[in-house]
Structure formats: structure tokens, C-alpha cells
Amino acid sequence: MNLVIFSLVSAILAFLVAIYISNLVKNKDAGSEEMIAISSYIREGARAFLKREYTTIAFLSLLVVILIALGLSYEGISYVIYTIIAFIIGSAFSLLAGWIGMDTATISNVRTTNAAKNKGLIEAFKIAYLGGSVMGLSVASLSLLGMSGLFLIFYFISNNIQLSASVVAGFSMGAAFVALFARVGGGIYTKAADVGADLVGKVEAGIPEDDPRNPAVIADNVGDNVGDTAGMGADLYDSLVAGTVSAIVIAAFARSADPMLGIGYALALGGIGTLSSILGYTFIPFLKNLKPERILLLTVLLVGLIFAIVSLVLTLILFKNLVLFWPLIFGLVSGILIGYIAEFFSTGKRIIELAQASSSGVAVNIIEGIALGMKSAVIPAIAVAISFVIAFKMGEVSGYGGFYGVAIACIGMLAITGITVTVDAFGPIADNAGGIAEMAGLGKEVRKTTDILDAAGNTTAAIGKGFAIGSAIFTVMAVFSAFSDMITQRFGLEFNPSLMKPEVVASALIGAIIPFFFSSGAMRAVGRTAKLVVEEVRRQWKEIPGLLEGKKGVRADYAKIVDITTAGAIRNMSIPGMTAFLSPIVVGILFGLEALGGFLVGAMVSGIPLALMMNNAGAAWDNAKKYIEQTGAFGGKGSQTHKAAVEGDTVGDPFKDTAGPSLNILLKMMSIVSLVFLPFIYEFHKTIVNALKFIFGG
């Protein structure tokens, strides 16, 4: 119990630090009135989008609450109430973390620009880092606060470990529910604005990125915040919660080990990782002579090292051996390895070759980018597979079961979420800072500084997505184990989803196509909304005299594009989201629990490689375009090669920022829904089977 309290105290401390840093950033100089005005457009647009998105999520959450009340009613009123409370708090804390982090990011951007103008690279770097750390620490602290706090409250009321652990799964479902809509909605918004702005600005008009003559430029900068800050924060919030809740549920049902010790260990690891993440900023003065991307990467490695050392000591004290330390380390190393492989395939020689391919036209650029993305999925999948087997074996030795080891590996990958989200949120702040510098006409030197920060942010963004995607494998399998334990212990059934059973194979195939169906919907939403953006920009250039020519005093109607992209994102995010929620329930009711197990595994086996491929291919296309722009290679800006690279990047945008990173949430969402609604699925399926037997006999 002391370990759970330690987790709770760590969470409160980290949240207070996040609030302190937010106020610290606010007190920095924001620059000229023009810079502040541009920043306010971005902030108001981001707030307007989140308000509409949160309203939609609140409405859909009400439907889920009704489903919980109806579907779990026979479990008892206490079980239903606890699960609903956990779901609401899980959703609310995710929304709160997203709002705090995004709001701070939209005040950090202009202060980063001003620091780049007046104080130089390292000071601008520090402000962008501090702004990102508010998102990182908010995500880590609120997730831990919710899990440890709810478990303590439910256990104090019920004095039942298994009940308390089971209903905390509702917190994870709330986290997954918000993450899916935040990632899909934010991804549709940001990429529709980005693709539309690039196609009509760079390709058609030949004007620079972030040029104020482009009416889509503010929407593009807003998208960086709602998609890459709030969306990514919700994503990793969900990942950390799902992995930890899996460990809690598995430990609670353990037969040959101390359940409370297993629960406390999982939560304490999150507390150690969060406290370690706070130290990241203190390393910057010692690394200030390095390139920004190296500073960011080294802070992640150093925080990871501190986490590993403290976790080693804790494991020895609690268990007197290192059996559970090895899954933790293999999970941590796998996460870092996936991130570095993502960086490898989206930088260096590979990017130069992809940029060169653009000189042969956009078709060759797209073919080479897809091939690069496919190749990049191989090593991460093998690394995670090996780590999975080792974690499982170590978990068996521990006495908590093989899948407890898998859950600990997932926690190892995500316990330092505070720092991984920090370096990921750094990117949108730096990107916005460059946009403000361009729109305010601050000159090439300022833009050069912000471009260096932006390039560093692009590198760490690929790493953050790698962590999120890799964690999905461990999370799905850990939840799968909790799912299995509940079937055998609560219902007394044998759970054997064998491939020799036709319903399992059929359901696995259905599960395998869900990621493709989901990705199709997300990408089409980007394309449709981007089309509306392009049409509106063309209309404004045609109907607002002097806008395209850049006449003084003529301003674009930025709000109109913000409204178009907001409406498009909100309208198109509901169907993919509800598909993830309802599909496992439908499959389980129709075909049974073993078939549902096959469905979840099938979705994971197809979804993870697809997510890795899209994430890394998109990053490669983006960096190939930037290589041409920044170095002048192969004709530089405005050349046919550049235009081909821009069009390739517009394909990669929904790959890496909409569909790809949403897939890991899809997999976790389907798994946790299966776990929470397991009693309902079991009873409903049994009713259908009995009805069919009555009708047809036998």
C-alpha cells in the first residue's frame, strides 16, 4: 500500500511542477505587438478547436456511460458506479492534460521566437523545452494520479483487491476513448490544414511556408498544437495508463504471489519515471554546446538511465532478485531502439536518396518513400517480439504469470513518458516559433535559428511515435492476459483461442482488416477536408484584391480556414472512433470470447507493422522535402524536384500524423473495451447461443 501512496505523492508533486513551469514560461518576454497578435490567432484557433472537440467527446462519452450502465448492470450497482466514475475521471484527466499542455504550448511559441531574435539559440531552446515539459509532466502526473488515487479509494471502500483493480480498467477505457478522438480529430485537422496550405501555397503559388499571404497558414500552425501536442499527449497518456492498468489487473488475480505488492510495484515504477523526467531540464546547461537534437536525445537517455538505476534498487529491495527488472529494461531499450530506428530511416543518406528520387517526379518519390517505410518496420517488430518473449519468461518465474512480465516491459517503455512527451511537444512549439518569425518578417537569421529547433523537433517526434507504437504490442498482449485471467477465474471457463478453431481464424482475419478500414477513413477525411481548404484559399486570393500580391494592409480571412478544418475534423472523427469501440463488442457477442481473442491478435499483427510503415515513411517524405528547401540541393525551392517532394510530403502527412499514430490507440482501445465489457459480452453471447439451440435444437 505504501508503494501506491508513493505513486500518488509523486503524481501530485509532478503536477505542481508542471503548473510552476507553465507560470515561469508565461513570465517570459513575448516580443512585439505584431508577434503577440499572430500568436493570439494561433491560440484562439487552438482553443476553439479543443472546445468543439471536447464537446463532441463529452456527448459520445455520455453514450458510453449509458452502455456501461446497461451492459454491466448484472455485475451489481457498486461495480457499475465504480466503473462509470473511473471512466469519467480517466476521460476528464486526459482532456485536462491536453488543455494545459496545449495552452502552454501556444504561449511558449512566441516567447521562443522572441528569444531566438534577442538571446540566441540556446535560450530559445530552453523556452521551447520548458513549454514542452508542461505537456509531458501533465500527462505523466494526471495518469498516475488517477490510477493510484482511484485504486486507493475503491479499495478503501470495498476492501476487495480484484474489484478495485477491475473497475480501474474503466479509467483506462476513458483514457483510450479520449486519446482516439483527440488523435484522429487533431490529426485530421492538422494534416488537412498542412496539406491544403502546401498544395495551394508552395506548389501552385510558389510562395514560402508560413507566408502570411496564405489564408491557411494560421490553421496550419493551430494544427501543430491540436494534433502534435494535445493529440500526442492523449496518446501517450493512454499508453501509460493501459500498460499500468494491465499490470494492476493481472497482479490482482495472481494466485501464487502477493497481489498488493504486484500492484504497488507497477504504480511505483510510474512514479519513479515521472520524478526522473523532472530532472531532464537540469542536464541542458551541461549539454548546451551540442546540437539541439542531440541535447533532446541525450536528455531522454539520461532520464532513462536514472529511471533504470532507481528501479534496479527498488526491485532488489522488494523481491530480493532481478527477475522483474529484466522485462523493465528490455521494454525501455525496445522503446529507445524503435525511436532510434525511426530516426535512422528518416535522416541522413536515406533522406538524400529520397530527395534525389524526387528529381524523377512525384511517382518515384512516393514509390521510394513507401518502400523505405516498409523496410523500416522490420527491425522494430523483431526487437519487440524478442523483448516480448523475454518479458513473458521472466514474468513466469516471478510468480505473477508471464503476461505480468509483459505489462512490466510496457511500463518500462512508458514510465519516462514525462520526458518523451516533453521532447515531442518541443517540436510543435519550435515549428510555431518559425511560423511566427516568418509572418512577422523577423528576417533570415531568426528563421535560421527556429529552423534548427524545428529540425530537432522533427527528429524527436519520430521517436515519440515509435514509443507509442511499440508500447501498443506490449499493452495489447498485457490486456489480453488480463482478459484471459478474468475469463478463467470469474466465469470458470477454459480459454483456448486456438487457430484450429474456425471462428478464431475468421475473427483474426476480421481483426486484421480493421486497421486498414480505420486508416482508410482517417486518410480520406484528411483528403476531403484539404480539398475544402484549397478551394477556400483560391477563393480568397481571387476575391480579396491585393492579398496574393502582398499589398500592405491587406489581410487574409484566417478564421474561415480554421472553421473549415475544425468542422471537417469534428465531422469525420466519430465513425473511426466508434468503430474501435463497437467492433470488439460485436465480434465477441456473435462469435464468443475465444473468437474475440483471435480478433484482438489479428488486429495487432496487421496494425503494428502498418503503423510503423506509415509513421516512418511520412517522416522520411517530410525530411526529404526539408532537405531540398534548406540545402538548395537538386534545384532547391521552387524547382520541379522541390514540387515533387512537396507532393510526396502531402501523402506522408496523413501517414505520419493521422492514420499511423492513431493505429496504436485503435489497438489499445479495442483491447480495453473487450476487458471492461467482458461480462456483458459473455452473458449476451451465452443468451444468443441458448436461443439458437432452442430454435434449431441441439
Long-range contacts (C-beta under 8 A, 24 or more apart in sequence): 1-152, 1-260, 1-264, 2-264, 3-261, 3-263, 3-264, 3-265, 3-267, 3-268, 4-148, 4-151, 4-152, 4-263, 4-264, 4-267, 4-268, 5-148, 5-152, 6-267, 6-268, 6-271, 7-144, 7-147, 7-148, 7-264, 7-267, 7-268, 7-270, 7-271, 8-144, 8-145, 8-148, 8-149, 8-152, 9-271, 10-141, 10-144, 10-270, 10-271, 10-272, 10-274, 10-275, 11-140, 11-141, 11-142, 11-143, 11-144, 11-145, 11-148, 11-149, 11-271, 11-274, 12-141, 12-145, 13-141, 13-275, 14-137, 14-140, 14-141, 14-144, 14-274, 14-275, 14-277, 14-278, 14-418, 15-137, 15-138, 15-141, 15-142, 15-145, 17-137, 17-278, 18-100, 18-133, 18-134, 18-137, 18-138, 18-141, 19-100, 21-104, 21-130, 21-133, 21-134, 21-137, 22-100, 22-104, 22-134, 24-130, 25-104, 25-107, 25-108, 25-111, 25-127, 25-130, 25-131, 25-134, 26-107, 28-111, 28-114, 28-115, 28-127, 29-111, 29-114, 29-115, 29-118, 30-107, 30-110, 30-111, 30-114, 31-110, 31-111, 31-113, 31-114, 31-117, 32-440, 34-440, 35-110, 35-113, 35-114, 35-436, 35-440, 35-442, 36-110, 38-110, 38-218, 38-436, 38-439, 38-440, 39-106, 39-107, 39-109, 39-110, 39-432, 39-436, 41-218, 41-558, 42-106, 42-109, 42-218, 42-221, 42-222, 42-225, 42-432, 42-435, 42-436, 43-103, 43-106, 43-107, 45-218, 45-219, 45-222, 45-558, 45-559, 45-562, 46-102, 46-103, 46-106, 46-222, 46-225, 46-226, 47-103, 47-106, 48-562, 48-566, 49-186, 49-189, 49-222, 49-226, 49-562, 49-565, 49-566, 49-569, 50-98, 50-99, 50-102, 50-226, 50-230, 52-566, 52-570, 53-181, 53-182, 53-185, 53-186, 53-226, 53-569, 53-570, 53-573, 54-95, 54-99, 56-181, 56-185, 56-570, 56-573, 56-574, 57-91, 57-95, 57-177, 57-178, 57-181, 57-182, 60-177, 60-181, 60-574, 60-577, 60-578, 61-87, 61-88, 61-91, 61-174, 61-177, 64-173, 64-177, 64-581, 67-677, 68-170, 68-676, 71-677, 71-679, 71-680, 72-677, 72-679, 72-680, 74-679, 74-683, 75-679, 78-158, 78-163, 79-163, 79-166, 79-167, 82-154, 82-158, 82-163, 82-167, 82-170, 83-167, 83-169, 83-170, 83-676, 84-170, 85-150, 85-170, 86-150, 86-154, 86-167, 86-168, 86-169, 86-170, 86-171, 86-174, 87-170, 87-171, 87-173, 87-174, 87-177, 88-174, 89-146, 89-150, 89-171, 89-174, 90-146, 90-170, 90-171, 90-172, 90-173, 90-174, 90-175, 90-177, 90-178, 90-241, 91-174, 91-175, 91-177, 91-178, 92-174, 93-142, 93-143, 93-145, 93-146, 93-174, 93-175, 93-237, 94-142, 94-174, 94-175, 94-178, 94-179, 94-182, 94-234, 94-237, 94-238, 95-178, 96-138, 96-142, 97-135, 97-138, 97-139, 97-142, 97-143, 97-233, 97-234, 97-237, 98-178, 98-182, 98-229, 98-230, 98-231, 98-233, 98-234, 99-230, 100-134, 100-135, 100-138, 101-134, 101-135, 101-136, 101-138, 101-139, 101-229, 101-230, 101-233, 101-421, 101-425, 102-135, 102-225, 102-226, 102-229, 102-230, 102-233, 104-131, 104-134, 104-135, 105-131, 105-132, 105-134, 105-135, 105-225, 105-229, 105-425, 105-428, 105-429, 105-432, 106-225, 106-432, 107-131, 108-132, 108-429, 109-221, 109-429, 109-432, 109-433, 109-435, 109-436, 110-432, 110-433, 110-436, 112-429, 112-430, 112-432, 112-433, 112-450, 112-453, 113-433, 113-434, 113-436, 113-437, 113-440, 113-442, 113-446, 113-450, 116-433, 116-437, 116-446, 116-449, 116-450, 116-453, 117-437, 117-442, 117-446, 120-449, 121-292, 121-449, 121-452, 121-453, 122-284, 122-288, 124-433, 124-449, 124-450, 124-453, 125-284, 125-292, 125-295, 125-453, 126-281, 126-284, 128-426, 128-429, 128-430, 128-433, 128-453, 128-457, 129-280, 129-281, 129-284, 129-296, 129-422, 129-423, 129-426, 130-281, 131-425, 131-426, 131-429, 132-421, 132-422, 132-423, 132-424, 132-425, 132-426, 132-429, 133-280, 133-281, 133-418, 133-422, 133-425, 134-425, 135-229, 135-233, 135-421, 135-422, 135-425, 136-233, 136-277, 136-417, 136-418, 136-419, 136-420, 136-421, 136-422, 136-423, 136-424, 136-425, 137-274, 137-277, 137-278, 137-418, 137-422, 138-233, 139-233, 139-234, 139-236, 139-237, 139-240, 139-417, 139-418, 139-421, 140-240, 140-270, 140-273, 140-274, 140-277, 140-417, 140-418, 140-421, 141-274, 141-418, 142-237, 143-175, 143-237, 143-240, 143-241, 143-244, 143-270, 143-417, 144-240, 144-267, 144-270, 144-271, 144-274, 146-171, 146-241, 147-171, 147-241, 147-244, 147-245, 147-248, 147-267, 147-270, 148-267, 151-248, 151-263, 151-267, 161-252, 161-259, 161-260, 161-263, 162-252, 162-253, 162-259, 164-252, 165-248, 165-249, 165-251, 165-252, 165-253, 165-263, 166-249, 166-252, 166-486, 168-245, 168-248, 168-249, 169-245, 169-249, 169-482, 169-672, 169-675, 169-676, 170-676, 171-241, 171-245, 172-238, 172-241, 172-242, 172-245, 172-672, 173-669, 173-672, 173-673, 173-676, 175-234, 175-237, 175-238, 175-241, 175-242, 176-238, 176-241, 176-242, 176-665, 176-668, 176-669, 176-672, 176-673, 177-577, 177-581, 177-669, 178-234, 178-238, 179-234, 179-235, 179-237, 179-238, 179-665, 179-668, 179-669, 180-576, 180-577, 180-580, 180-662, 180-665, 180-666, 180-669, 181-573, 181-574, 181-577, 182-230, 182-231, 182-234, 182-235, 183-227, 183-231, 183-232, 183-234, 183-235, 183-661, 183-662, 183-665, 184-522, 184-573, 184-576, 184-577, 184-658, 184-662, 185-226, 185-231, 185-569, 185-570, 185-573, 186-223, 186-226, 186-227, 186-228, 186-230, 186-231, 186-569, 187-227, 187-231, 187-522, 187-526, 187-654, 187-657, 187-658, 187-659, 187-661, 187-662, 188-522, 188-525, 188-526, 188-529, 188-568, 188-569, 188-572, 188-573, 188-658, 189-219, 189-222, 189-223, 189-226, 189-227, 189-529, 189-565, 189-566, 189-568, 189-569, 190-220, 190-222, 190-223, 190-224, 190-226, 190-227, 190-228, 190-231, 190-657, 190-658, 191-223, 191-227, 191-526, 191-530, 191-653, 191-654, 191-657, 191-658, 192-223, 192-525, 192-526, 192-529, 192-530, 192-532, 192-533, 192-565, 192-568, 192-569, 193-219, 193-220, 193-222, 193-223, 193-530, 193-533, 193-561, 193-565, 194-220, 194-223, 194-650, 194-653, 194-657, 195-526, 195-527, 195-530, 195-533, 195-650, 195-653, 195-654, 196-529, 196-530, 196-531, 196-532, 196-533, 196-534, 196-537, 196-561, 196-565, 197-533, 197-537, 198-646, 198-649, 198-650, 199-530, 199-534, 199-646, 199-647, 199-650, 200-533, 200-534, 200-537, 200-538, 201-537, 202-642, 202-643, 202-646, 203-643, 203-646, 203-647, 205-541, 205-548, 206-638, 208-438, 208-637, 209-435, 209-438, 209-629, 210-434, 210-435, 210-438, 210-439, 211-438, 211-439, 212-438, 212-439, 212-555, 212-556, 213-547, 213-548, 213-550, 213-556, 214-537, 214-556, 215-536, 215-537, 215-540, 215-541, 215-547, 215-556, 215-557, 215-558, 215-560, 215-561, 216-533, 216-536, 216-537, 216-561, 217-435, 217-439, 217-556, 217-558, 218-558, 218-561, 218-562, 219-533, 219-558, 219-561, 219-562, 219-564, 219-565, 220-435, 221-431, 221-432, 221-435, 221-436, 222-562, 222-565, 223-565, 224-427, 224-428, 224-431, 224-432, 225-428, 225-432, 227-657, 227-658, 228-424, 228-425, 228-427, 228-428, 228-461, 228-657, 229-425, 229-428, 229-429, 231-661, 232-421, 232-424, 232-425, 232-461, 232-464, 232-465, 232-468, 232-661, 233-421, 233-425, 235-468, 235-661, 235-664, 235-665, 236-414, 236-417, 236-420, 236-421, 236-424, 236-464, 236-467, 236-468, 237-417, 238-665, 238-668, 239-410, 239-414, 239-417, 239-467, 239-468, 239-471, 239-472, 239-475, 239-664, 239-668, 240-270, 240-411, 240-414, 240-415, 240-417, 242-410, 242-475, 242-478, 242-479, 242-668, 242-671, 242-672, 243-407, 243-410, 243-411, 243-413, 243-414, 243-471, 243-474, 243-475, 243-478, 244-270, 244-407, 244-411, 245-672, 246-403, 246-407, 246-410, 246-475, 246-478, 246-479, 246-481, 246-482, 247-404, 247-407, 247-408, 247-410, 247-411, 247-478, 249-482, 249-485, 249-486, 249-675, 250-400, 250-401, 250-403, 250-404, 250-407, 250-478, 250-481, 250-482, 250-485, 251-400, 251-404, 253-482, 253-485, 253-486, 253-489, 254-399, 254-400, 254-401, 254-404, 256-399, 256-400, 257-398, 257-399, 257-400, 261-318, 262-400, 262-404, 265-314, 265-315, 265-318, 265-324, 265-408, 266-407, 266-408, 266-411, 268-314, 269-311, 269-314, 269-328, 269-408, 269-411, 269-412, 269-415, 270-411, 270-415, 272-307, 272-310, 272-311, 272-314, 272-415, 273-307, 273-414, 273-415, 273-416, 273-417, 273-418, 274-415, 274-417, 274-418, 276-303, 276-306, 276-307, 276-310, 276-416, 276-418, 276-419, 277-303, 277-416, 277-417, 277-418, 277-419, 277-422, 278-418, 279-303, 279-306, 280-418, 280-419, 280-422, 291-452, 291-456, 292-452, 292-453, 292-455, 292-456, 293-455, 293-456, 293-459, 293-460, 295-456, 296-423, 296-426, 296-456, 296-459, 296-460, 297-423, 297-459, 297-460, 297-463, 299-419, 299-423, 300-336, 300-339, 300-416, 300-419, 300-420, 300-423, 300-460, 300-463, 301-336, 303-416, 303-418, 303-419, 304-332, 304-336, 304-416, 304-419, 307-332, 307-415, 307-416, 308-332, 311-412, 311-415, 319-398, 323-394, 323-397, 323-398, 324-394, 324-395, 324-398, 324-405, 324-408, 326-390, 326-391, 326-394, 327-387, 327-390, 327-391, 327-394, 327-395, 327-405, 327-406, 327-408, 327-409, 327-412, 328-408, 328-409, 328-411, 328-412, 329-412, 330-386, 330-387, 330-390, 330-391, 330-409, 330-412, 331-387, 331-391, 331-408, 331-409, 331-410, 331-411, 331-412, 331-413, 331-474, 332-412, 332-413, 332-415, 332-416, 333-387, 334-383, 334-384, 334-387, 334-409, 334-413, 334-470, 335-412, 335-413, 335-414, 335-420, 335-466, 335-467, 335-470, 335-471, 337-379, 337-380, 337-383, 338-380, 338-383, 338-384, 338-466, 338-467, 338-469, 338-470, 338-612, 339-462, 339-463, 339-464, 339-466, 339-467, 340-463, 341-376, 341-379, 341-380, 341-466, 341-616, 342-376, 342-380, 342-462, 342-463, 342-465, 342-466, 342-615, 342-616, 342-619, 343-459, 343-462, 343-463, 344-376, 345-372, 345-373, 345-375, 345-376, 345-616, 345-619, 345-620, 346-458, 346-459, 346-462, 346-616, 346-619, 346-620, 346-622, 346-623, 347-459, 347-623, 350-620, 351-620, 351-623, 351-624, 351-627, 352-627, 352-633, 354-620, 354-621, 354-624, 354-648, 355-624, 355-625, 355-627, 355-628, 355-633, 355-634, 355-641, 355-645, 356-634, 358-624, 358-628, 358-634, 358-641, 358-642, 358-644, 358-645, 358-648, 359-634, 359-635, 359-640, 359-641, 359-644, 360-644, 361-644, 362-643, 362-644, 362-647, 362-648, 364-644, 365-621, 365-624, 365-644, 365-645, 365-647, 365-648, 366-648, 366-651, 369-617, 369-620, 369-621, 369-624, 369-648, 369-651, 369-652, 370-613, 370-617, 372-616, 372-617, 372-620, 373-612, 373-613, 373-614, 373-615, 373-616, 373-617, 373-618, 373-620, 373-655, 374-613, 374-617, 376-612, 376-613, 376-616, 376-617, 376-620, 377-609, 377-612, 377-613, 377-616, 380-466, 380-469, 380-470, 380-612, 381-608, 381-609, 381-612, 384-470, 384-473, 384-474, 384-608, 387-474, 388-473, 388-474, 388-477, 391-474, 401-481, 401-485, 402-481, 403-477, 403-478, 403-480, 403-481, 403-482, 403-484, 404-481, 406-474, 406-477, 406-478, 406-481, 407-474, 407-478, 407-481, 409-474, 410-471, 410-474, 410-475, 410-478, 413-467, 413-470, 413-471, 413-474, 414-467, 414-471, 420-463, 420-464, 420-467, 421-464, 423-460, 423-463, 423-464, 424-460, 424-461, 424-463, 424-464, 424-465, 426-453, 426-456, 426-457, 426-460, 427-454, 427-456, 427-457, 427-458, 427-460, 427-461, 428-457, 429-457, 430-454, 430-456, 430-457, 431-457, 451-630, 455-626, 455-630, 458-619, 458-622, 458-623, 458-626, 461-619, 462-615, 462-616, 462-619, 465-615, 465-656, 465-660, 465-661, 466-612, 466-615, 468-661, 468-664, 469-608, 469-611, 469-612, 469-615, 469-660, 469-661, 469-663, 469-664, 471-664, 472-604, 472-607, 472-608, 472-611, 472-663, 472-664, 472-665, 472-667, 472-668, 473-604, 473-608, 475-667, 475-668, 475-671, 476-600, 476-603, 476-604, 476-667, 476-668, 476-671, 477-604, 479-668, 479-671, 479-672, 479-674, 479-675, 480-597, 480-600, 480-601, 480-671, 482-675, 483-597, 483-600, 483-671, 483-674, 483-675, 483-678, 484-597, 486-675, 486-678, 487-593, 487-678, 487-682, 490-679, 491-682, 493-593, 495-593, 495-594, 495-597, 496-594, 497-594, 497-595, 497-597, 497-598, 497-601, 498-594, 499-598, 501-594, 501-595, 503-591, 503-592, 503-594, 503-595, 503-598, 504-594, 504-595, 504-597, 504-598, 505-598, 506-591, 506-595, 506-598, 507-587, 507-591, 507-595, 507-596, 507-598, 507-599, 507-602, 508-598, 508-599, 508-601, 508-602, 508-605, 509-602, 510-587, 510-599, 510-602, 511-587, 511-598, 511-599, 511-600, 511-601, 511-602, 511-603, 511-604, 511-606, 512-602, 512-603, 512-605, 512-606, 513-606, 514-579, 514-580, 514-583, 514-603, 514-607, 514-666, 514-670, 515-603, 515-606, 515-607, 515-610, 515-611, 515-663, 515-666, 515-667, 516-606, 516-610, 517-579, 518-576, 518-579, 518-580, 518-659, 518-662, 518-663, 518-666, 519-610, 519-614, 519-659, 519-660, 519-662, 519-663, 521-572, 521-575, 521-576, 521-579, 522-576, 522-654, 522-658, 522-659, 522-662, 523-654, 523-655, 523-658, 523-659, 525-568, 525-569, 525-572, 525-573, 525-576, 525-658, 526-653, 526-654, 526-658, 527-654, 528-568, 528-572, 529-564, 529-565, 529-568, 529-569, 529-572, 530-650, 532-564, 532-568, 533-561, 533-564, 533-565, 536-560, 536-561, 536-564, 537-561, 576-662, 576-666, 580-665, 580-666, 580-669, 580-670, 580-673, 581-669, 581-673, 583-670, 584-670, 584-671, 584-673, 584-674, 584-677, 585-673, 585-674, 585-677, 585-680, 585-681, 588-674, 588-677, 588-681, 588-685, 589-681, 589-684, 589-685, 589-688, 590-685, 590-688, 591-685, 592-685, 592-689, 593-678, 593-681, 593-682, 593-685, 596-674, 596-681, 599-670, 600-667, 600-670, 600-671, 600-674, 603-666, 603-667, 603-670, 604-667, 607-663, 607-664, 607-666, 607-667, 608-663, 608-664, 608-667, 610-660, 610-663, 611-660, 611-661, 611-663, 611-664, 612-660, 613-660, 614-655, 614-656, 614-659, 614-660, 614-663, 615-655, 615-656, 615-660, 615-661, 616-656, 617-652, 617-655, 617-656, 618-652, 618-653, 618-654, 618-655, 618-656, 618-657, 618-660, 619-652, 619-656, 620-652, 621-645, 621-648, 621-649, 621-651, 621-652, 621-655, 622-649, 622-652, 622-653, 622-656, 624-648, 624-649, 625-649
